[in-house]
Amino acid sequence: MSHPSASAALPSPTSARLSVGFAWVGHTLMHIVSALFLTIVLALETEWKLSYDELIRLWTLGAFMIGLGAPLAGWLGDRWSSAGMMAVFYLMTGGGAVMAGLSDGPEMLMWSLALLGLGASIYHPVGMAWMMANAENRGKAMGWLGLFGTFGVATAAIVAGSLTDWLNWRMAFIIPGAICLVMGAALALLIMSGIVQDRHADVKPQPKPSRGDVVRAFFVLSLTMVCAGLIFNAMQVVLPKLFEARLGGWLGSGTLGVGGLVTAVYLIAALPQMIGGVLADRHSLKRVYMLCLLVQIPMMAAVAVLADLPLVAAAAFVVIASQTQIPAENMLLARYTPDKHRGLAFGAKYILSFGAGPLAVQLVAWVYERTGEFTMLYLTLSALAALAFAAALLLPDDRRKAEPVAEPLPAAE
């Protein structure tokens, strides 16, 4: 394989800006496209004359692929090409969505959704590592990345529902899929023309941590990320039921009021990710991370016992704190992971988060089955936040003076 010269190998500022932009937009599209079926399934019940449980099971393989594919995608991004894997993400996710829209029966739809899920699995491990390497101000860029992702989560049902109502369920798959395909083709052309290049060293190099700090951070972050994953997933699962049980009097009957309030809480929490990103750029990552975990301990305990508007306020503070910590958490992971293994590290993080989801569902079901309400659940989540905070105390000091950092190596290495 030929080695280009150093000047040709070092990506340009244009390449870095385009890489960050494609990563941001990809986060929105990943969350929209991977959630389309959850709303479209309602139209298929009528058209295909199948029950909801039969249809929703068609997403099982796709949902499984989103978690299963993450470490492999991260490894390929590290070993082959982050930019190339992002083009594959757009093309495979878009192709799966278009195929889903063209499906003539449940079997084809199941395999189309599986392809979509495998494509979507590429985003988090590769997209985050790719953006991290190309961002000058990592915290601010991570904040924007979170904002784009939250926008995708919040609008997925609206996109799917409106396209299904205005056109049909097939176009609700095909139009977002086609947008992904166009983005993938554009990125592939930019890569082939040399405008977007892989970066094998960060735009803003970080001090190299000691081996001891890397090992310590690995064990601490593994524990804190599992706790954070359990807290976030349990909160997401239980919040609609919690609001229905404790706020039903002034939200009215039906699900619209409850659903609207849950959406509002998560949209309000999107902006603090920007604040968390700015804080992570300007202050110690360890301190920002610890502060966010500390806030969740009393707020989670408050959610356990409050009702009405104080409950909404406490729940909002929990979600805001959990979202504000994300840029610091991702930057800590990048800080203590060698550049050449960063995609694999983000893939491992996603597996931890993916694994926490089913555990959180089982925890919610187990507590509700035994108590009929959620006081014990939120006290348990408060204890998990306390455990994560205690573990975070053991993180290395990321602002400790280190040896001068060498200039980035040419990307040909």
Wavefront OBJ file of the C-alpha trace (Angstrom):
o trace
v 0.000 0.000 0.000
v 1.479 3.386 -0.976
v 2.108 6.018 1.655
v 1.187 9.569 0.698
v 3.360 12.401 1.809
v 2.828 13.941 5.220
v 1.334 17.111 3.774
v -1.153 15.122 1.722
v -1.909 12.784 4.596
v -2.807 15.416 7.182
v -6.522 16.196 6.662
v -7.480 19.792 5.938
v -9.678 22.018 8.138
v -12.408 21.528 5.506
v -12.166 17.767 5.963
v -12.455 18.189 9.743
v -15.492 20.499 9.474
v -17.276 18.201 7.009
v -16.534 15.170 9.209
v -18.048 16.859 12.261
v -21.086 17.986 10.229
v -21.740 14.505 8.800
v -21.411 13.082 12.342
v -23.970 15.548 13.731
v -26.554 14.955 10.971
v -25.950 11.204 11.157
v -26.912 11.201 14.842
v -30.316 12.702 14.003
v -30.947 10.353 11.075
v -29.831 7.256 13.016
v -32.371 7.914 15.777
v -35.178 8.793 13.338
v -34.707 5.853 10.963
v -34.174 3.249 13.699
v -37.461 4.281 15.368
v -39.662 4.601 12.255
v -41.136 1.099 12.560
v -42.364 1.700 16.124
v -44.977 4.112 14.721
v -45.445 2.627 11.219
v -46.439 -0.693 12.832
v -49.775 0.893 13.806
v -50.688 1.321 10.117
v -49.530 -2.195 9.235
v -51.984 -3.707 11.745
v -54.827 -2.531 9.511
v -53.214 -3.112 6.117
v -51.703 -6.538 6.742
v -54.454 -7.714 9.132
v -51.888 -8.884 11.693
v -51.853 -8.300 15.454
v -49.545 -5.772 17.104
v -47.547 -8.449 18.945
v -46.925 -10.366 15.692
v -45.747 -7.228 13.928
v -43.634 -5.702 16.703
v -41.681 -8.983 16.941
v -40.406 -8.289 13.410
v -38.193 -5.594 14.976
v -36.538 -8.065 17.399
v -33.668 -9.002 15.059
v -33.113 -5.391 14.010
v -33.006 -4.187 17.612
v -30.593 -7.014 18.461
v -28.319 -6.057 15.541
v -28.048 -2.455 16.797
v -26.312 -3.726 19.923
v -24.482 -6.711 18.428
v -22.901 -4.800 15.565
v -21.468 -1.944 17.650
v -18.109 -3.459 18.773
v -17.398 -4.890 15.292
v -18.234 -1.532 13.694
v -15.929 0.260 16.139
v -13.117 -2.225 15.449
v -13.513 -1.775 11.668
v -13.521 2.013 12.097
v -10.223 1.755 13.992
v -8.571 -0.760 11.649
v -9.945 0.323 8.283
v -11.504 3.793 8.025
v -13.806 5.854 10.266
v -14.936 8.014 7.335
v -15.505 4.926 5.179
v -17.516 3.222 7.923
v -19.684 6.347 8.251
v -20.441 6.160 4.510
v -21.363 2.488 5.031
v -23.596 3.563 7.963
v -25.568 5.983 5.783
v -25.824 3.572 2.820
v -26.715 0.436 4.827
v -29.244 2.191 7.108
v -30.844 3.975 4.163
v -30.875 0.793 2.075
v -32.560 -1.145 4.870
v -35.227 1.553 5.261
v -35.957 1.670 1.510
v -36.159 -2.145 1.385
v -38.556 -2.051 4.361
v -40.778 0.347 2.428
v -40.772 -2.020 -0.554
v -41.513 -5.123 1.542
v -44.341 -7.360 0.313
v -44.754 -9.312 3.535
v -43.544 -9.869 7.117
v -40.478 -11.962 6.200
v -38.985 -9.387 3.831
v -39.797 -6.639 6.323
v -37.998 -8.532 9.106
v -34.793 -8.930 7.043
v -34.990 -5.304 5.856
v -35.252 -4.116 9.462
v -32.314 -6.369 10.363
v -30.203 -4.664 7.662
v -31.383 -1.278 8.935
v -30.402 -2.249 12.506
v -26.972 -3.493 11.441
v -26.380 -0.189 9.633
v -27.576 1.810 12.625
v -25.177 -0.118 14.891
v -22.262 1.604 13.150
v -23.194 5.119 14.246
v -22.388 5.382 17.959
v -18.997 3.638 18.062
v -17.725 5.099 14.775
v -19.518 8.451 14.573
v -18.515 9.543 18.078
v -14.867 8.512 17.655
v -14.766 10.158 14.192
v -16.174 13.419 15.493
v -13.925 13.357 18.570
v -10.804 13.126 16.392
v -11.926 16.005 14.144
v -13.348 18.464 16.717
v -11.265 21.402 17.891
v -13.479 22.058 20.937
v -14.527 18.548 21.878
v -16.962 19.420 24.646
v -18.892 21.943 22.561
v -18.956 19.520 19.613
v -20.179 16.702 21.898
v -22.921 19.015 23.185
v -24.087 19.694 19.631
v -23.890 15.959 18.866
v -26.202 15.263 21.815
v -28.587 17.990 20.664
v -28.823 16.466 17.168
v -29.426 13.019 18.685
v -32.127 14.264 21.052
v -33.839 16.018 18.130
v -33.893 12.678 16.281
v -35.353 10.836 19.280
v -38.000 13.528 19.805
v -39.095 13.777 16.147
v -38.964 10.118 15.020
v -42.614 9.407 15.847
v -43.744 12.698 14.273
v -41.803 11.990 11.055
v -43.152 8.446 10.786
v -46.728 9.403 11.717
v -47.003 12.448 9.443
v -45.505 10.689 6.377
v -47.820 7.701 6.952
v -50.892 9.968 7.238
v -49.987 12.290 4.346
v -48.672 9.616 1.939
v -48.541 5.977 3.126
v -46.501 3.692 5.357
v -44.167 2.713 2.518
v -43.123 6.314 1.892
v -42.624 6.769 5.652
v -39.757 4.274 5.281
v -38.582 5.230 1.787
v -38.229 9.025 2.143
v -35.988 9.002 5.285
v -34.117 6.022 3.757
v -33.521 7.931 0.520
v -32.158 10.907 2.492
v -29.683 8.545 4.183
v -28.658 7.097 0.795
v -28.048 10.585 -0.624
v -25.941 11.507 2.428
v -23.970 8.254 2.104
v -23.343 8.789 -1.620
v -22.238 12.378 -0.974
v -19.831 11.296 1.792
v -18.436 8.473 -0.379
v -17.770 10.958 -3.227
v -16.064 13.382 -0.810
v -13.853 10.548 0.455
v -12.977 9.325 -3.054
v -12.128 12.876 -4.171
v -9.859 13.363 -1.135
v -11.904 16.250 0.305
v -12.793 14.191 3.399
v -9.857 12.193 4.737
v -9.339 9.863 7.673
v -7.610 11.409 10.648
v -5.308 9.046 12.501
v -4.417 11.637 15.133
v -6.620 14.222 16.876
v -7.002 17.797 15.616
v -6.310 18.834 19.199
v -3.890 16.239 20.638
v -4.387 15.265 24.275
v -1.674 14.577 26.886
v -0.880 10.864 26.856
v -2.101 9.227 30.099
v 0.013 6.750 32.022
v -0.767 3.041 31.801
v -1.899 3.063 35.431
v -4.368 5.896 34.760
v -5.720 4.066 31.708
v -6.338 0.874 33.703
v -7.909 2.755 36.629
v -10.159 4.811 34.319
v -11.238 1.642 32.472
v -12.532 -0.054 35.623
v -14.114 3.105 37.062
v -15.851 4.115 33.828
v -17.104 0.548 33.259
v -18.900 0.728 36.620
v -20.178 4.310 36.273
v -21.438 3.719 32.717
v -23.395 0.618 33.774
v -24.958 2.596 36.652
v -25.710 5.555 34.354
v -27.193 3.187 31.741
v -29.480 1.572 34.316
v -30.576 4.989 35.620
v -31.268 6.446 32.157
v -33.084 3.370 30.809
v -35.184 2.856 33.951
v -36.137 6.550 33.917
v -37.135 6.356 30.250
v -39.209 3.193 30.785
v -41.051 4.304 33.902
v -41.587 8.061 33.436
v -44.871 7.809 31.440
v -46.390 5.428 34.016
v -45.070 7.531 36.909
v -46.632 10.704 35.492
v -49.906 8.878 34.816
v -50.027 7.571 38.404
v -49.061 10.779 40.207
v -50.234 13.523 37.823
v -53.324 11.939 36.272
v -55.608 14.433 37.985
v -54.399 17.416 35.995
v -53.134 15.727 32.804
v -56.598 14.439 31.937
v -57.506 11.035 30.553
v -55.737 9.348 27.663
v -52.063 9.272 26.747
v -51.638 12.617 24.969
v -51.045 14.649 28.128
v -48.659 12.105 29.621
v -46.765 11.632 26.351
v -46.538 15.371 25.782
v -45.127 15.989 29.251
v -42.519 13.214 28.893
v -41.466 14.644 25.509
v -41.239 18.124 27.043
v -38.994 16.887 29.879
v -36.564 15.261 27.421
v -36.573 18.226 25.020
v -35.854 20.604 27.923
v -32.931 18.319 28.828
v -31.441 18.641 25.317
v -30.091 22.171 25.876
v -28.086 21.290 29.019
v -26.012 18.908 26.873
v -24.646 22.071 25.256
v -23.908 23.486 28.706
v -22.289 20.197 29.707
v -20.116 20.354 26.605
v -18.937 23.897 27.360
v -18.219 22.941 31.000
v -16.251 19.891 29.836
v -14.089 22.102 27.600
v -13.380 24.640 30.346
v -13.190 22.604 33.551
v -11.946 19.270 34.853
v -13.845 16.418 33.183
v -13.732 14.466 36.440
v -15.323 17.321 38.418
v -18.084 17.948 35.854
v -18.857 14.207 35.739
v -18.907 13.882 39.537
v -21.117 16.963 39.980
v -23.719 15.592 37.547
v -23.786 12.247 39.391
v -23.981 14.012 42.773
v -27.046 16.054 41.724
v -28.909 12.866 40.759
v -28.646 11.315 44.248
v -31.038 13.698 46.102
v -33.162 14.408 42.999
v -33.822 10.678 42.462
v -34.768 10.317 46.138
v -37.109 13.311 45.703
v -38.805 11.676 42.690
v -39.426 8.639 44.905
v -41.736 10.595 47.239
v -43.019 13.714 45.415
v -46.164 14.267 43.340
v -47.682 16.967 41.088
v -45.458 19.858 39.897
v -42.599 19.207 42.384
v -42.362 15.692 40.908
v -42.059 17.100 37.367
v -39.337 19.505 38.546
v -37.360 16.759 40.298
v -37.691 14.424 37.282
v -36.529 17.227 34.980
v -33.454 17.840 37.178
v -32.590 14.125 37.044
v -32.869 14.016 33.234
v -30.973 17.318 32.872
v -28.120 16.082 35.093
v -27.943 12.736 33.258
v -27.780 14.531 29.894
v -25.278 17.159 31.066
v -22.837 14.421 32.101
v -22.766 12.762 28.656
v -20.153 15.035 26.991
v -17.839 14.694 30.006
v -18.323 10.912 30.077
v -17.535 10.539 26.362
v -14.515 12.833 26.642
v -13.205 10.869 29.637
v -13.576 7.672 27.613
v -11.643 9.250 24.728
v -9.065 10.739 27.117
v -8.097 7.329 28.533
v -8.368 5.319 25.290
v -5.536 5.177 22.717
v -6.531 6.841 19.418
v -6.179 3.567 17.516
v -8.702 1.794 19.778
v -11.230 4.595 20.308
v -13.919 3.182 18.009
v -13.736 -0.162 19.817
v -13.995 1.660 23.174
v -17.164 3.481 22.107
v -18.518 0.170 20.798
v -17.907 -1.383 24.224
v -19.661 1.564 25.883
v -22.668 1.051 23.630
v -22.776 -2.652 24.527
v -22.837 -1.655 28.234
v -25.690 0.788 27.557
v -27.512 -1.777 25.395
v -27.147 -4.419 28.106
v -28.443 -2.022 30.757
v -31.730 -1.564 28.861
v -33.196 -5.061 29.390
v -31.893 -5.063 32.984
v -33.663 -1.761 33.636
v -36.933 -3.111 32.194
v -36.702 -6.184 34.432
v -35.914 -3.996 37.476
v -38.951 -1.778 36.798
v -41.221 -4.817 36.305
v -39.889 -6.590 39.413
v -40.369 -3.556 41.694
v -43.831 -2.716 40.332
v -44.980 -6.334 40.606
v -44.056 -6.423 44.296
v -44.989 -2.911 45.437
v -47.521 -1.578 42.893
v -45.656 1.757 42.717
v -42.190 3.236 42.176
v -40.889 4.576 45.502
v -38.514 1.641 45.993
v -37.365 1.859 42.353
v -36.262 5.483 42.659
v -34.572 4.877 46.004
v -32.652 2.071 44.264
v -31.712 4.418 41.407
v -30.597 7.013 43.963
v -28.327 4.363 45.516
v -26.932 3.547 42.047
v -26.155 7.243 41.505
v -24.370 7.289 44.873
v -22.359 4.204 43.859
v -21.393 5.833 40.555
v -20.389 9.051 42.358
v -18.220 7.108 44.833
v -16.543 5.275 41.933
v -15.968 8.538 40.032
v -13.950 9.814 43.004
v -11.323 7.236 41.979
v -10.908 8.613 38.436
v -7.460 10.036 37.645
v -7.087 13.821 37.687
v -7.461 14.708 33.992
v -6.043 18.233 34.532
v -2.786 16.932 36.005
v 0.301 18.346 34.296
v 1.618 16.044 31.601
v 4.566 15.982 29.234
v 4.258 18.146 26.102
v 2.200 16.532 23.367
v 3.808 15.778 20.037
v 2.290 17.037 16.799
v -0.210 14.665 15.140
v 1.376 11.950 13.026
v 0.600 11.881 9.313
v -2.541 9.879 8.568
v -0.542 7.469 6.402
v 0.813 5.753 9.515
l 1 2 3 4 5 6 7 8 9 10 11 12 13 14 15 16 17 18 19 20 21 22 23 24 25 26 27 28 29 30 31 32 33 34 35 36 37 38 39 40 41 42 43 44 45 46 47 48 49 50 51 52 53 54 55 56 57 58 59 60 61 62 63 64 65 66 67 68 69 70 71 72 73 74 75 76 77 78 79 80 81 82 83 84 85 86 87 88 89 90 91 92 93 94 95 96 97 98 99 100 101 102 103 104 105 106 107 108 109 110 111 112 113 114 115 116 117 118 119 120 121 122 123 124 125 126 127 128 129 130 131 132 133 134 135 136 137 138 139 140 141 142 143 144 145 146 147 148 149 150 151 152 153 154 155 156 157 158 159 160 161 162 163 164 165 166 167 168 169 170 171 172 173 174 175 176 177 178 179 180 181 182 183 184 185 186 187 188 189 190 191 192 193 194 195 196 197 198 199 200 201 202 203 204 205 206 207 208 209 210 211 212 213 214 215 216 217 218 219 220 221 222 223 224 225 226 227 228 229 230 231 232 233 234 235 236 237 238 239 240 241 242 243 244 245 246 247 248 249 250 251 252 253 254 255 256 257 258 259 260 261 262 263 264 265 266 267 268 269 270 271 272 273 274 275 276 277 278 279 280 281 282 283 284 285 286 287 288 289 290 291 292 293 294 295 296 297 298 299 300 301 302 303 304 305 306 307 308 309 310 311 312 313 314 315 316 317 318 319 320 321 322 323 324 325 326 327 328 329 330 331 332 333 334 335 336 337 338 339 340 341 342 343 344 345 346 347 348 349 350 351 352 353 354 355 356 357 358 359 360 361 362 363 364 365 366 367 368 369 370 371 372 373 374 375 376 377 378 379 380 381 382 383 384 385 386 387 388 389 390 391 392 393 394 395 396 397 398 399 400 401 402 403 404 405 406 407 408 409 410 411 412 413
